[in-house]
Amino acid sequence: AALLANAASDPQGIPPSFPFILGQLSPTDAALLDMIFAAANNDDEANWRKSSVDLEALAADTTIDSREFELGLDNLIRLRTVTTQGTYGGLAGGTVMLTTLGYEFVRACRPPTGDSPDA
């Protein structure tokens, strides 16, 4: 709903890929992406690009079962909303980082706060 509201208020500010990405996310995927976004921001929106999110700690803080967690993470990587140093059959270092696409997508899916960080 927030994505539609933001698109209505700023049609040029929402890339056409965002509704496609939204349609490709399960509720579990969306919750996982939101948790990664929150962990990367960690009350410091200026430094989100430098924040690696520890997957083991993230998994420990959620009720998502391990199979759904891994499937969701794979889907987020497929959609290029998060990135990692991957190895065949696993993740190197066990961390992920938001991509610019992922960061902007989550921001677009959140209700407007009235205080734009771009202002």
C-alpha positions as CSV (number, residue, x, y, z in Angstrom):
1,A,0.0,0.0,0.0
2,A,2.8,2.4,0.8
3,L,4.5,1.7,-2.5
4,L,1.3,2.7,-4.3
5,A,0.9,5.8,-2.1
6,N,4.5,6.8,-2.8
7,A,4.1,6.2,-6.5
8,A,1.0,8.4,-6.5
9,S,2.7,11.2,-4.8
10,D,6.0,10.9,-6.8
11,P,5.4,8.9,-10.0
12,Q,8.9,9.6,-11.3
13,G,10.5,8.5,-8.0
14,I,9.4,4.9,-8.2
15,P,11.2,2.8,-10.8
16,P,8.9,0.5,-12.8
17,S,10.9,-2.5,-11.5
18,F,9.6,-2.0,-7.9
19,P,6.1,-3.5,-8.5
20,F,7.7,-6.4,-10.2
21,I,10.0,-7.0,-7.2
22,L,7.1,-6.7,-4.8
23,G,5.3,-9.4,-6.8
24,Q,8.3,-11.7,-6.5
25,L,8.4,-11.6,-2.7
26,S,6.7,-13.9,-0.3
27,P,5.6,-12.5,3.0
28,T,8.7,-14.3,4.5
29,D,11.0,-12.7,1.9
30,A,9.6,-9.3,2.7
31,A,10.0,-9.7,6.4
32,L,13.6,-10.9,5.9
33,L,14.4,-7.9,3.6
34,D,12.9,-5.6,6.2
35,M,15.0,-7.1,9.0
36,I,18.2,-6.8,6.8
37,F,17.2,-3.1,6.1
38,A,16.8,-2.4,9.8
39,A,20.0,-4.1,10.8
40,A,22.0,-2.3,8.0
41,N,20.5,1.1,9.0
42,N,21.0,0.6,12.7
43,D,19.9,4.1,13.4
44,D,22.6,5.5,11.1
45,E,21.0,5.9,7.7
46,A,24.2,7.6,6.3
47,N,26.3,4.5,6.7
48,W,24.0,1.7,5.5
49,R,26.2,1.0,2.5
50,K,29.1,-0.1,4.8
51,S,26.9,-2.3,7.0
52,S,27.3,-6.1,6.6
53,V,24.5,-8.0,8.3
54,D,25.5,-11.1,10.1
55,L,23.1,-13.9,9.0
56,E,23.7,-16.1,12.0
57,A,22.7,-13.3,14.4
58,L,19.7,-12.4,12.1
59,A,18.5,-16.0,12.0
60,A,18.8,-16.2,15.8
61,D,16.5,-13.1,16.2
62,T,13.7,-14.5,14.1
63,T,11.0,-17.1,14.2
64,I,11.5,-17.9,10.5
65,D,12.5,-21.6,10.2
66,S,15.9,-22.3,8.6
67,R,14.5,-23.6,5.3
68,E,12.3,-20.6,4.7
69,F,15.2,-18.3,5.9
70,E,17.5,-19.8,3.3
71,L,14.9,-19.8,0.5
72,G,14.1,-16.1,1.3
73,L,17.7,-15.1,1.3
74,D,18.3,-16.8,-2.1
75,N,15.3,-15.0,-3.5
76,L,16.5,-11.6,-2.2
77,I,19.9,-12.3,-3.8
78,R,18.2,-13.4,-7.1
79,L,16.3,-10.1,-7.1
80,R,19.5,-8.2,-6.4
81,T,18.1,-6.5,-3.3
82,V,21.0,-7.9,-1.2
83,T,24.4,-9.1,-2.1
84,T,27.0,-11.4,-0.6
85,Q,30.3,-13.0,-1.3
86,G,29.0,-16.4,-2.3
87,T,30.6,-19.7,-2.7
88,Y,29.1,-22.8,-4.3
89,G,26.7,-24.2,-1.7
90,G,27.1,-21.4,0.9
91,L,28.0,-17.9,1.8
92,A,31.5,-16.7,2.4
93,G,31.6,-15.0,5.8
94,G,27.9,-15.4,6.5
95,T,27.0,-11.8,5.9
96,V,24.9,-9.9,3.4
97,M,24.7,-6.3,2.4
98,L,21.8,-4.3,1.0
99,T,22.2,-3.2,-2.6
100,T,21.2,0.3,-3.6
101,L,18.2,-1.3,-5.3
102,G,17.3,-3.1,-2.1
103,Y,17.7,0.0,0.0
104,E,15.6,2.2,-2.3
105,F,13.0,-0.5,-2.7
106,V,12.4,-0.9,1.1
107,R,12.3,2.9,1.5
108,A,9.7,3.1,-1.3
109,C,7.6,0.4,0.4
110,R,7.5,2.3,3.7
111,P,4.9,5.0,4.5
112,P,6.2,8.6,4.0
113,T,7.5,10.0,7.3
114,G,7.2,13.7,6.3
115,D,10.9,14.3,6.9
116,S,12.6,13.3,3.7
117,P,16.3,12.3,4.1
118,D,16.9,13.9,0.7
119,A,15.8,17.3,1.9
